[in-house]
Amino acid sequence: MNRKNVISAGIFLLLAVLTFSAVFKGNDMTAVYRAMKRLDSIYLCAAAATAVFFVSAEGIMICYLLRCLRYKTSMAACVKYSFVGFFFSGITPSATGGQPMQLYYMQKEGHKVSDSTVVLMTVAVIYKFVLVVMGAGILLFYHEPLAGYLGNYLYLYYLGLFLNTALVVILLFIMISPRCFKGIVTGGEKILKKLHLLKSSKERTEKLIEMADQYHEAVLFFLKNKSKIAVVVAFTVVQRCSVFFLTWLIYRGFGLEGTSAFTVMSLQAAIYIAVDMLPLPGAQGITEMMYKTAFAMVFPGTFLPASMCVTRGLNFYMVLMLSALVAVWCHLRAGKSGRVAANLS
């Protein structure tokens, strides 16, 4: 873990402390704890499994796309990449640290940087695309109830939907435009050389151009095999809905009735869309505050903070801790492999 990631982790922990102190201020924590004890253990286990599935599903899609490019890779290895990505996305602003670390470990294990980049960008674009389509659907067909539930946070939903849409357009343009991608790669190298962070190297420049060409070939492969993209889109819909369904499981686990699964899942989707692009590690603080507003009419009394503790605890903090263990294991394994290679040379 480099210095930047250490700083991000420190900011993340500070935000976590401030978030918990602000969210639980004024709540009777004894009553909240009693409410949490009423949660049915079967529903709790199902929700925990759903949270793990949500992260693992990305690894399944990475594995599928790599195999489409004729890589012999295991499902376990790709699920490992997804947990690494979740950890570094969770501790960095706007989730910017996840893909670079996934790319790093994929390259360490023999995957071409060009192919890995295409696979990760494909997963990211489809992930955002599905989120945007869901968000637009909620806005079109559920606008009035949504405005009632979100209140003053409705503007954040508009902002999140706009930012996610803009990102999808930008990523799609970069993916399908070989000149644009090649310009970004070579332009980035020139900037780093001007900043004296890289030395001039004709060989490296040629390798970067070759990588850009290989990247475009992989993009063309997927464009010609639209059925494979359709599979990933369908599976991404299932993945996205799973984390929204988790909140419904918690709702039913408390023995509550009266609000439909569609309403609970739509509200959770709205929160995700609103905070997804905000420059806060793990979108901490704002996620919890929005949850308390959006679900105030869904979870009565102490069930509201109790459900927030369980839902956020499972779909973020629990998975983040699992991801941290996977990231540490990958880091130690990579260090060990490097030492072995050095001894053999």
FENWO-V933646 format. One record per residue. N is the residue number from 1. RES is the residue in three letters. PSI is psi in degrees with one decimal (none if undefined). D_LAST is the distance of its C-alpha to the last C-alpha in Angstrom with 2 decimals. Layout:
BEGIN
[[N RES PSI D_LAST] [N RES PSI D_LAST]]
END
This chain:
BEGIN
[[1 MET 123.6 25.21] [2 ASN 177.2 25.77] [3 ARG -40.1 28.80] [4 LYS -42.5 30.91] [5 ASN -32.9 30.58] [6 VAL -43.4 31.43] [7 ILE -43.9 34.53] [8 SER -40.6 35.45] [9 ALA -38.9 35.23] [10 GLY -44.2 37.49] [11 ILE -40.5 39.99] [12 PHE -47.5 39.88] [13 LEU -39.5 40.84] [14 LEU -44.8 43.56] [15 LEU -36.6 44.98] [16 ALA -44.5 44.95] [17 VAL -46.7 47.03] [18 LEU -37.7 49.43] [19 THR -49.4 49.76] [20 PHE -40.4 50.69] [21 SER -38.0 53.14] [22 ALA -41.7 54.82] [23 VAL -39.3 55.00] [24 PHE 0.0 56.38] [25 LYS 128.5 58.74] [26 GLY -2.9 62.30] [27 ASN 142.5 61.35] [28 ASP 100.2 62.54] [29 MET -24.1 59.23] [30 THR -42.7 61.08] [31 ALA -37.7 62.80] [32 VAL -42.6 59.56] [33 TYR -41.1 57.97] [34 ARG -38.5 61.02] [35 ALA -40.3 60.69] [36 MET -32.8 57.02] [37 LYS -18.2 58.04] [38 ARG -5.5 60.29] [39 LEU 126.5 57.37] [40 ASP 128.6 57.28] [41 SER -30.7 54.12] [42 ILE -45.7 53.85] [43 TYR -37.3 53.82] [44 LEU -46.6 51.34] [45 CYS -39.6 48.87] [46 ALA -39.9 49.43] [47 ALA -40.9 48.76] [48 ALA -42.6 45.53] [49 ALA -36.6 44.36] [50 THR -40.1 45.35] [51 ALA -42.6 43.25] [52 VAL -39.8 40.13] [53 PHE -41.3 40.98] [54 PHE -45.4 41.30] [55 VAL -43.0 37.66] [56 SER -30.4 36.36] [57 ALA -34.9 38.34] [58 GLU -40.8 36.11] [59 GLY -36.8 33.12] [60 ILE -40.7 35.28] [61 MET -38.5 36.00] [62 ILE -44.5 32.37] [63 CYS -44.4 31.59] [64 TYR -45.7 34.63] [65 LEU -37.7 33.75] [66 LEU -40.1 30.10] [67 ARG -31.5 31.45] [68 CYS -30.6 33.99] [69 LEU 13.4 31.13] [70 ARG 32.5 29.87] [71 TYR 136.5 26.95] [72 LYS 91.2 26.60] [73 THR 149.9 26.43] [74 SER 154.1 28.07] [75 MET -40.4 31.00] [76 ALA -41.3 29.55] [77 ALA -40.3 26.45] [78 CYS -34.9 28.84] [79 VAL -34.8 31.25] [80 LYS -42.5 28.42] [81 TYR -38.6 27.99] [82 SER -37.8 31.75] [83 PHE -38.4 31.89] [84 VAL -45.4 29.14] [85 GLY -41.0 31.20] [86 PHE -41.9 34.39] [87 PHE -52.2 33.11] [88 PHE -28.0 31.95] [89 SER -37.4 35.03] [90 GLY -28.5 37.19] [91 ILE 1.3 36.17] [92 THR 147.6 36.11] [93 PRO 137.4 39.24] [94 SER 23.2 40.36] [95 ALA 38.6 37.42] [96 THR -15.8 35.15] [97 GLY -10.9 31.93] [98 GLY -56.4 31.61] [99 GLN -41.7 30.44] [100 PRO -38.4 27.74] [101 MET -36.5 26.09] [102 GLN -44.7 26.61] [103 LEU -39.8 25.03] [104 TYR -48.9 21.98] [105 TYR -31.7 21.41] [106 MET -40.3 22.38] [107 GLN -37.3 19.81] [108 LYS -29.9 17.12] [109 GLU 20.4 18.32] [110 GLY 5.9 18.29] [111 HIS 137.6 21.73] [112 LYS 140.1 22.50] [113 VAL -40.0 23.71] [114 SER -48.5 26.86] [115 ASP -42.4 27.80] [116 SER -40.2 27.08] [117 THR -44.6 29.21] [118 VAL -45.8 32.03] [119 VAL -48.7 32.04] [120 LEU -38.5 32.13] [121 MET -36.9 34.74] [122 THR -46.5 36.80] [123 VAL -43.9 36.88] [124 ALA -44.4 37.77] [125 VAL -45.4 40.48] [126 ILE -39.5 42.07] [127 TYR -49.5 41.94] [128 LYS -39.4 43.78] [129 PHE -46.4 46.06] [130 VAL -41.0 47.27] [131 LEU -42.1 47.86] [132 VAL -44.0 49.86] [133 VAL -44.0 51.95] [134 MET -44.3 52.73] [135 GLY -41.4 53.60] [136 ALA -38.6 55.86] [137 GLY -43.7 57.55] [138 ILE -41.3 58.27] [139 LEU -40.6 59.63] [140 LEU -44.2 61.90] [141 PHE -5.4 63.26] [142 TYR 24.8 62.97] [143 HIS -48.8 63.51] [144 GLU -50.4 66.66] [145 PRO -38.8 65.55] [146 LEU -44.1 62.11] [147 ALA -38.0 63.85] [148 GLY -40.1 65.93] [149 TYR -42.4 62.99] [150 LEU -27.3 60.66] [151 GLY -126.6 63.41] [152 ASN -10.1 62.15] [153 TYR 0.3 58.55] [154 LEU -34.2 59.48] [155 TYR -31.9 58.40] [156 LEU -34.1 54.85] [157 TYR -45.2 54.91] [158 TYR -44.3 55.99] [159 LEU -46.0 53.28] [160 GLY -41.6 50.54] [161 LEU -41.4 51.77] [162 PHE -46.6 51.89] [163 LEU -40.2 48.37] [164 ASN -39.4 46.87] [165 THR -44.7 48.82] [166 ALA -41.3 47.67] [167 LEU -40.2 44.00] [168 VAL -45.1 44.41] [169 VAL -45.2 45.99] [170 ILE -46.4 43.27] [171 LEU -39.7 40.39] [172 LEU -41.3 42.21] [173 PHE -43.9 42.76] [174 ILE -39.4 39.10] [175 MET -44.0 38.12] [176 ILE -3.5 40.64] [177 SER 100.2 40.50] [178 PRO -35.5 37.53] [179 ARG -38.1 38.72] [180 CYS -47.8 38.92] [181 PHE -42.5 35.41] [182 LYS -37.8 33.98] [183 GLY -38.8 36.07] [184 ILE -44.2 34.76] [185 VAL -52.0 31.09] [186 THR -35.1 31.62] [187 GLY -40.0 34.21] [188 GLY -39.2 31.95] [189 GLU -42.5 29.33] [190 LYS -40.8 32.19] [191 ILE -43.3 33.42] [192 LEU -34.2 30.06] [193 LYS -38.6 29.86] [194 LYS -32.1 33.43] [195 LEU 2.5 32.65] [196 HIS 27.6 29.79] [197 LEU -17.2 27.33] [198 LEU 147.0 25.44] [199 LYS 154.0 25.11] [200 SER 132.6 26.52] [201 SER 111.5 24.14] [202 LYS -37.3 25.68] [203 GLU -43.8 22.57] [204 ARG -42.6 22.51] [205 THR -43.0 26.29] [206 GLU -38.3 26.06] [207 LYS -38.0 23.54] [208 LEU -41.0 25.98] [209 ILE -40.2 28.89] [210 GLU -41.2 27.17] [211 MET -40.9 26.48] [212 ALA -39.1 30.18] [213 ASP -43.2 31.31] [214 GLN -38.3 29.33] [215 TYR -46.1 30.84] [216 HIS -36.2 34.29] [217 GLU -40.7 33.81] [218 ALA -39.5 33.04] [219 VAL -45.8 36.12] [220 LEU -37.6 38.26] [221 PHE -46.7 37.17] [222 PHE -34.2 38.50] [223 LEU -31.1 41.59] [224 LYS -13.5 42.41] [225 ASN 67.2 41.94] [226 LYS -25.0 44.26] [227 SER -33.7 44.83] [228 LYS -37.5 41.29] [229 ILE -38.2 41.95] [230 ALA -38.7 45.28] [231 VAL -44.9 43.60] [232 VAL -39.3 41.40] [233 VAL -46.4 44.52] [234 ALA -43.3 46.50] [235 PHE -32.7 43.85] [236 THR -36.0 43.47] [237 VAL -44.2 47.23] [238 VAL -44.3 46.95] [239 GLN -48.8 44.09] [240 ARG -45.5 46.06] [241 CYS -28.5 49.25] [242 SER -41.9 47.60] [243 VAL -26.1 46.98] [244 PHE -35.5 50.54] [245 PHE -27.8 51.88] [246 LEU -43.0 50.29] [247 THR -36.3 52.95] [248 TRP -38.3 55.66] [249 LEU -40.4 54.44] [250 ILE -40.7 54.80] [251 TYR -47.6 58.24] [252 ARG -31.5 59.41] [253 GLY -28.5 57.77] [254 PHE -0.8 60.14] [255 GLY 19.2 63.02] [256 LEU 149.0 63.93] [257 GLU 166.0 65.79] [258 GLY -22.2 67.46] [259 THR 133.0 64.56] [260 SER 157.2 63.07] [261 ALA -36.7 59.42] [262 PHE -43.5 59.49] [263 THR -47.6 60.60] [264 VAL -45.7 58.01] [265 MET -36.7 55.16] [266 SER -41.4 56.44] [267 LEU -41.7 56.60] [268 GLN -38.4 53.07] [269 ALA -40.8 51.90] [270 ALA -39.3 53.83] [271 ILE -44.9 52.08] [272 TYR -45.6 48.63] [273 ILE -40.7 49.62] [274 ALA -38.8 51.11] [275 VAL -8.5 48.18] [276 ASP -37.6 45.22] [277 MET 5.5 44.66] [278 LEU 142.1 45.80] [279 PRO 55.1 43.42] [280 LEU 130.8 43.35] [281 PRO 118.9 40.40] [282 GLY 8.9 41.41] [283 ALA 38.5 44.81] [284 GLN 149.3 45.92] [285 GLY -64.5 49.49] [286 ILE -35.7 50.89] [287 THR -47.0 50.00] [288 GLU -41.0 51.88] [289 MET -41.3 54.82] [290 MET -38.6 55.16] [291 TYR -46.0 55.01] [292 LYS -33.7 57.89] [293 THR -49.4 59.97] [294 ALA -38.2 59.21] [295 PHE 13.9 59.79] [296 ALA -32.9 62.66] [297 MET 0.9 65.17] [298 VAL -47.0 63.03] [299 PHE 110.5 62.15] [300 PRO 147.5 65.26] [301 GLY -132.8 65.36] [302 THR -10.2 62.56] [303 PHE -25.1 60.93] [304 LEU -57.8 59.65] [305 PRO -32.1 57.38] [306 ALA -44.9 56.58] [307 SER -35.7 55.49] [308 MET -42.2 53.43] [309 CYS -47.3 51.62] [310 VAL -47.9 50.82] [311 THR -53.2 50.06] [312 ARG -34.7 47.84] [313 GLY -38.0 46.32] [314 LEU -50.7 45.28] [315 ASN -6.5 44.36] [316 PHE -63.9 42.38] [317 TYR -42.2 41.77] [318 MET -47.7 41.08] [319 VAL -34.0 38.69] [320 LEU -40.5 37.06] [321 MET -41.2 36.39] [322 LEU -42.5 34.92] [323 SER -36.5 32.78] [324 ALA -41.5 31.64] [325 LEU -41.6 30.45] [326 VAL -41.5 28.55] [327 ALA -41.6 27.02] [328 VAL -42.7 25.94] [329 TRP -43.2 24.43] [330 CYS -40.8 22.49] [331 HIS -45.1 21.30] [332 LEU -38.9 20.17] [333 ARG -40.3 18.50] [334 ALA -39.6 16.62] [335 GLY -39.5 15.56] [336 LYS -41.5 14.46] [337 SER -38.5 12.41] [338 GLY -39.6 10.72] [339 ARG -39.0 10.04] [340 VAL -43.6 8.78] [341 ALA -38.2 6.26] [342 ALA -38.1 5.30] [343 ASN -32.5 5.57] [344 LEU -24.7 3.81] [345 SER none 0.00]]
END
